[in-house]
């Protein structure tokens, strides 16, 4: 009985960790597929008001078009488990050595 009482919360915690890792992996694959010209800088998951939000940071020479970003965000939310909201940040960078 004691082991069961311990195992149930641990099981929920492990499941959430698995879903978070899987969502980050899927998001990274989608970003690399949709934005091959950009560098993926960071993928972070944040809990906000009970929602599981993902923040993705990419860097590149030019910002992608708004429609392309919107489609990518919708695709990630559709494919990635346990992702309620998504933000994509862009950092403009310059190539110093060619």
Buried (B, 14 or more C-beta within 10 A) or exposed (E): EEEEEEEEEEEEEEEBEEBBEBBBEBBBBBBEEBBEEBEBBEBEBEEEEEEBBBBBBBBBEEEBEEEEBEEBBEBBBEBBEBBEBBEBEBEEEEEEEE
